[in-house]
Amino acid sequence: MKPLPLSRVYRLLEPGPVVLVTTAGKDGPNVMTLSWHTMMDFEPPLIGFVLSEGNHSFSLLKASGECVIAVPAVEMAKTVVGVGNCSGRDTDKFKKFKLKTLPAKLVEAPLLPNCWANIECQVADRKMVRQYNFFVLRAVAAWIDPAQKNPRTLHHRGMGNFMVAGRTFRLPSKKK
């Protein structure tokens, strides 16, 4: 075993896919790239994520209390990274990256139909926002693109490094 700097620990525990988060405000919608998220409960689905206070989406989410979490497949990798490398304060990312949108059913933020999945969310708990920038979201609607069979998702490993979800296999599981 060899010591690992604590600043790199997040690279070990970043299992979920990189996602795109859409929000909406009085000046229109925004989209950002996010990899700091976790499932917190299953029914109803609760999702937690950390959103930097410096991000334009932080103020939009805080004001509106809703967003869409879109899960892109690896074919969108360059777009996902491009979206993450600019700010919605001064860039229309939908136009710049030619992102198609659809209206969501229950929230104002748009769906991204080119992504494999979209989850409409409403903020369920703000208690940790002030101290940790941690939002707890309740999924209120979810959508998948059935044309995208077995999508391979993108996973952030830190400092511009990514891995792609690989082979899917099945093992016995206790059924509920």
N, C-alpha and C positions, 0 to 999 in steps of 0.2 A: 504494500500500500504506500501511496505517496500523498503528501498533503495537497489539498486543492484550495486555492484562495476562495474565501467566502463570497467574494463578488461573482463567482462563477457557479454557485450552487443552483441558481435558477435554471441553468442549462441542463441540469440533471433531472429536474422535475417538470419540465415543460412538455407534458404528454399530449395535450389537446391540439387540435388543428388550429392553424392560423385562420382567423375569421375576418370578415369585413363587417363593420358596424355602421348602420345608417341611422341618422337622426334627422330631425326636422325642426326648423325654427322660423321666425318671421321673415328671415332673408332667404329661406329655401332650405333644401336638404343638404346634408353633408355625409361623407363616407370616410371612414378611417380603418386602418389595419390594426388588429389586436391579437395578441397571443396570451395575455394574462387572464385566463378565465378558468372556472371550475364548476362542475355540477355540485349542487348543494343538497337537493332533494329531488324525488322522482315524481310524486303525484301530490299536489301540482308540481310540475318541473320548476325548480328554482336554480338559477344560474348566478354565480358571483363573478364579478370582474373588477380589475383595477384599471382605472382610467386616469392618466396624468392630468392634474389640474391645468397644466399648460396647453392641453389639446383643445382645439376649437369644439370638438364633440362633447367635452366635459360640460361646458356651459349649456350646450343645447340639451343634453340629457338631463342635467340638473333642472333646467327650466321646464322641459316638456314632460319628463317622467316616463318617457317611452323611447324605444328603439327597435331596430331589427338586427338580429345577428344572422349573417349570411355565411354559409360554409362553402368556400370555393374548392374546386378540384385543382390538381397540380397544373392543368393546362392554363390556368389563370395566374400562375406564379409571378410572371413579370409585372402584370397589372397589380397584383396584391402588393408587391414590394414598391412599385411606383406610387401607389396610393399612400403607402406608409411613409414615403420620403418627401411628402409635401403637405402643406397645411390648407385646410378649407377656408381659412381666414382670407387668403388671397388667391385661391385657385378653385375653379369649378372642376372638381375631380371627375364628375360624371361626364362632362364635356371632354376634358383632357384625355381620359382613358376610355372614352366611348362606352361607358357603362349604361346598359339598358336598365330601365326601372319599370315596375308595375305598382299600382296602388296596393297597400296592405289592406287587410279586412278590418282590423281593430285598432291600428295605430296610424299616426300621420307619416312616420318614416317610411320610405319606399322599400319594396322588395327588390332583390337583384336576381332576375330570372336566369341569368347565365350561371349562377351558383347552383351547386347540387342541392342545398337545403337553405331555407329561410325560417327564422324563428321570430315571431312578433313578441315583443316583451314590454312589460310595464314595471317600473321600479316598485318593488315590494317593501324595501327597507333601506333607509338612508342613514342609519345610526353610525355606520363606519365611514361615511363619505368624508366628513370633516377631518378625521384623524388619519385615515389610510387611503382615501380616494377609492374606497371599495363599495361598489353598488351591488345590491341583491335584487335580481330581476325575476319576475314571474313570467313564464312563457304562457301566452294567451292564445296563440295560434301557431301552427307549424306547417311547412310546405316542403315537399321534395320534388325534384325533377326526375320522373321515372325513366326518362330517356338516358340518364347518366347511370349506367349499370356499374356497380363496384368502383365508385370513384376513389382515386388515390388522393389523399389530402396532404397538405403541406404542413410541416412542423418546424417551428423555430428553435434553433440550437444556440442562438446568440451570436452577436458580432457578424451578421451577414451570412451565417451558416444555417442551412435548412436540411431537413431530411424529408423523404416522401414515404407515406405509409406504404407498406409492402403487401406481401401475400396475406390473404385472409384465410384462416382455418378455424375449424370448430372442435371444441373439446366438450365432454359431458359437463352439464351444469345442473345444479339442483333447481328444479322447476318450482315456481310459486303459483 
